[in-house]
């Protein structure tokens, strides 16, 4: 096995051990933030697929999280369905909406596509706020039932931490497999040169649509988990600012790496807590910090670590 592979396996194992130890070393409040970070990481991995690997500038991911959350909440409350039934249906709903809008939207490129996804997110917000009979309007939907697993109701933050961690590991494994598949290579080719990919028999449109749909389905999963954890959803949870934050999480962690998506989600979820001491200057300090990170590490934190570790791993392998 190559030294870089051994290093990656060691880092992955250490990260998993550290994650399992988190509930026992943090406060109850920070554990709740950690659960939300894990759920956000699932949606950010969806962005990794669409934006990082296929080059689709997606600024509407929060809307797909909202679709998943509302779908799961409505099915649970009005039809009495359990989470294990509503969750895949929530993913399917997000994927279906993504497919419907992808066909015309993905004809656009660059900033035009970004603006189109912004428009979709804003439209989804307006629908959620005004379709009162279905979404509850500005009041949202409350009293969403918790997740039941093997006949036991998950009621604690620790239970949802383990549930969210298992889902995140499964999603990360799925994304890793996807990246190393033929479809994964097609996505990278489309991102690098769409015209050359088309002349090389890569189905460009199908690749873009499928990447967009898969990324949106993962956002729907994130939304379903959030709805049953928070027991409440409202339009304010899925505004455009949320989509921007998710994209910043991806870029800060490393847009090409699954580990970057997870690290970025965790770092930016805890940033408000770490910067609480600056008071009202939080937004200024946070903005400057993100700007410096993007300037000093344009490849993201994980990308920079890879550049730093790769030569050293090679030396270890030759030793």
C-alpha positions in Angstrom: 0.0 0.0 0.0 1.3 3.5 -0.8 2.4 5.7 2.0 -0.2 8.3 1.0 -2.9 5.7 1.3 -1.6 4.6 4.7 -1.6 8.2 5.8 -5.1 8.8 4.6 -6.3 5.6 6.4 -4.6 6.7 9.6 -6.2 10.2 9.4 -9.6 8.7 8.7 -9.3 6.3 11.6 -8.1 9.1 14.0 -11.0 11.3 12.8 -13.6 8.5 13.5 -12.1 7.9 17.0 -12.2 11.6 17.7 -15.8 11.9 16.5 -16.9 9.0 18.8 -15.2 10.8 21.7 -16.9 14.1 21.1 -20.1 13.6 23.2 -18.0 12.8 26.3 -15.8 15.9 26.1 -18.1 18.7 25.1 -21.0 20.5 26.8 -24.7 19.6 26.0 -25.0 22.8 24.0 -21.9 22.1 21.9 -23.1 18.5 21.4 -26.3 20.0 19.8 -24.1 22.2 17.6 -22.1 19.1 16.6 -25.3 17.3 15.6 -26.3 20.2 13.4 -22.8 20.3 11.9 -22.9 16.6 11.0 -26.3 17.1 9.3 -25.0 20.1 7.4 -22.0 18.1 6.3 -24.3 15.7 4.5 -25.7 18.6 2.5 -22.2 19.9 1.9 -21.1 16.5 0.5 -24.0 16.9 -1.9 -22.4 20.3 -3.0 -19.0 18.5 -3.4 -20.6 16.3 -6.0 -22.4 19.0 -7.9 -20.0 21.9 -7.5 -16.6 20.4 -6.5 -16.6 17.5 -9.0 -18.9 18.6 -11.8 -18.4 22.3 -11.7 -22.0 23.3 -11.2 -22.2 26.6 -9.2 -25.0 25.7 -6.8 -26.5 28.5 -4.6 -29.8 26.8 -3.9 -28.8 23.9 -1.7 -30.7 25.2 1.3 -33.9 25.1 -0.8 -33.4 21.3 -1.3 -32.8 20.9 2.4 -36.1 22.7 3.0 -37.9 20.5 0.5 -36.6 17.4 2.3 -37.5 18.8 5.7 -41.0 19.9 4.8 -41.7 16.6 3.0 -40.7 14.5 5.9 -42.5 16.7 8.4 -45.8 16.7 6.4 -45.8 13.0 5.8 -45.0 12.3 9.4 -47.7 14.6 10.9 -50.5 14.2 8.3 -50.1 10.6 7.3 -48.5 9.1 10.4 -45.5 7.7 8.6 -42.3 7.0 10.4 -38.9 8.5 9.7 -37.6 5.5 7.9 -40.4 5.9 5.4 -40.5 9.7 5.2 -36.7 10.0 4.8 -36.3 8.2 1.4 -39.5 10.0 0.2 -37.9 13.3 1.3 -34.8 12.5 -0.7 -37.0 11.5 -3.7 -38.9 14.8 -3.5 -35.7 16.9 -3.5 -34.3 14.7 -6.3 -37.5 15.1 -8.4 -37.6 18.9 -8.0 -33.9 19.0 -8.9 -34.5 16.9 -12.0 -37.4 19.1 -13.2 -35.5 22.3 -12.9 -32.1 20.9 -14.0 -33.1 20.2 -17.6 -33.6 23.9 -18.5 -31.3 25.4 -15.8 -28.2 23.4 -16.6 -28.1 24.8 -20.1 -26.7 27.9 -18.3 -23.1 28.2 -17.3 -20.9 30.0 -14.8 -22.5 33.0 -13.0 -25.7 32.6 -15.1 -26.2 29.2 -13.5 -25.4 30.7 -10.0 -28.0 33.4 -10.5 -30.6 30.8 -11.6 -30.1 28.7 -8.5 -30.3 31.9 -6.4 -33.7 32.6 -8.0 -34.8 29.1 -7.3 -33.9 29.4 -3.6 -35.7 32.7 -3.3 -38.8 31.2 -5.1 -38.8 28.3 -2.7 -38.7 30.7 0.3 -41.6 32.6 -1.1 -43.6 29.4 -1.6 -42.9 28.2 1.9 -43.9 31.5 3.4 -47.1 31.9 1.5 -48.4 28.3 1.0 -49.9 28.4 4.5 -52.2 25.4 4.1 -49.3 23.1 3.4 -46.2 24.6 5.0 -47.8 26.6 7.8 -46.5 29.8 6.4 -44.2 32.0 8.5 -45.2 29.9 11.6 -43.7 26.7 10.1 -44.5 23.2 11.2 -44.0 22.1 14.8 -44.5 18.9 16.9 -42.6 16.8 14.3 -42.3 13.3 15.9 -38.8 12.0 16.8 -37.0 9.1 15.0 -37.8 5.6 16.2 -35.1 2.9 15.8 -35.8 -0.8 16.6 -38.8 0.2 18.6 -37.0 2.8 20.7 -37.6 6.5 20.4 -34.5 8.7 20.0 -35.0 11.6 22.3 -31.5 12.7 23.3 -28.8 14.8 21.6 -26.5 11.8 22.1 -28.9 9.5 20.2 -29.2 12.0 17.3 -25.4 12.4 17.3 -24.9 8.7 16.7 -27.7 8.6 14.1 -26.3 11.6 12.2 -22.8 10.2 12.4 -23.8 6.9 10.9 -25.7 8.6 8.1 -22.7 10.9 7.4 -20.3 7.9 7.3 -22.7 6.1 4.9 -23.0 9.2 2.7 -19.2 9.8 2.7 -18.7 6.1 1.7 -21.2 6.5 -1.1 -19.6 9.7 -2.3 -16.1 8.1 -2.3 -17.4 5.2 -4.3 -19.1 7.5 -6.7 -15.9 9.6 -7.1 -13.8 6.6 -8.1 -16.4 5.2 -10.5 -16.7 5.8 -14.2 -19.4 8.4 -13.5 -17.0 10.2 -11.1 -14.4 10.4 -13.8 -17.0 11.8 -16.2 -17.9 14.5 -13.7 -14.3 15.6 -13.4 -13.9 15.6 -17.2 -17.0 17.8 -17.6 -15.8 20.2 -14.9 -12.3 20.5 -16.5 -13.4 20.9 -20.1 -17.1 20.5 -21.1 -16.5 20.7 -24.9 -13.6 18.2 -24.9 -15.7 15.9 -22.8 -18.5 16.0 -25.3 -16.2 15.2 -28.2 -14.8 12.2 -26.2 -18.3 10.6 -25.9 -18.9 11.7 -22.4 -22.7 12.3 -22.0 -22.3 15.9 -20.7 -25.9 16.8 -20.1 -26.8 13.5 -18.5 -23.7 13.8 -16.3 -24.6 17.3 -15.1 -28.2 16.5 -14.5 -27.3 13.4 -12.5 -24.7 15.2 -10.4 -27.2 17.9 -9.6 -29.9 15.4 -8.7 -27.7 13.3 -6.5 -26.4 16.4 -4.7 -29.9 17.6 -4.1 -31.1 14.2 -2.8 -28.4 14.3 -0.2 -29.6 17.8 0.8 -33.1 16.2 1.2 -31.6 13.6 3.5 -30.0 16.4 5.6 -33.4 18.2 5.8 -35.3 15.1 6.9 -32.7 14.5 9.7 -33.0 18.1 10.8 -36.8 18.1 10.8 -37.1 15.1 13.1 -34.2 16.4 15.3 -35.4 19.9 15.8 -39.1 18.9 15.8 -39.8 22.1 13.9 -39.2 23.6 10.5 -39.9 27.1 9.1 -38.9 29.1 6.0 -36.3 31.0 7.9 -34.2 27.8 8.2 -33.7 27.5 4.5 -33.1 31.1 3.3 -30.5 32.1 0.6 -28.0 33.0 3.3 -28.0 29.3 4.4 -27.1 28.3 0.8 -24.2 30.8 0.8 -23.0 29.4 4.2 -23.1 25.9 2.9 -21.0 26.9 -0.2 -18.5 28.7 2.1 -18.2 25.5 4.2 -17.3 23.6 1.1 -14.8 26.1 -0.3 -13.2 26.6 3.2 -12.8 22.9 3.8 -11.7 22.0 0.2 -14.2 21.8 -2.6 -12.7 18.6 -4.1 -12.5 16.5 -1.0 -15.1 14.7 1.0 -13.1 15.3 4.1 -13.1 19.0 3.2 -16.8 19.1 3.1 -17.0 17.6 6.6 -14.2 19.8 8.1 -15.7 22.9 6.6 -19.2 22.1 8.0 -17.8 21.6 11.4 -15.5 24.6 11.4 -18.1 27.1 10.2 -20.8 25.6 12.5 -18.7 26.3 15.5 -17.3 29.6 14.3 -20.2 31.6 15.9 -19.4 30.0 19.3 -15.6 30.6 19.0 -16.2 34.3 18.0 -18.9 35.0 20.6 -16.4 37.0 22.7 -16.2 39.7 20.0 -19.9 40.6 20.5 -21.5 42.8 17.8 -18.3 42.7 15.7 -18.9 39.0 15.0 -20.0 39.4 11.4 -17.0 41.6 10.6 -14.5 39.3 12.2 -16.1 36.2 10.6 -16.1 37.8 7.2 -12.5 38.9 7.4 -11.5 35.4 8.7 -13.3 33.6 5.8 -11.7 36.1 3.3 -8.2 35.4 4.7 -8.8 31.7 4.6 -9.8 31.9 0.9 -6.8 34.1 0.1 -4.2 32.1 2.0 -5.7 28.6 1.2 -7.6 28.9 -2.0 -7.6 25.1 -2.2 -9.2 24.8 1.2 -7.8 23.5 4.5 -7.8 19.8 3.3 -6.2 20.8 0.0 -3.4 22.6 1.8 -2.9 19.7 4.2 -2.6 17.4 1.2 0.1 19.6 -0.4 2.0 19.7 2.9 1.7 16.0 3.6 2.2 14.5 0.1 6.0 15.1 -0.2 6.6 13.9 3.4 4.5 10.8 2.8 6.6 10.1 -0.3 9.8 10.4 1.8 8.4 8.0 4.4 7.5 5.5 1.6 11.1 5.7 0.2 12.7 5.3 3.6 
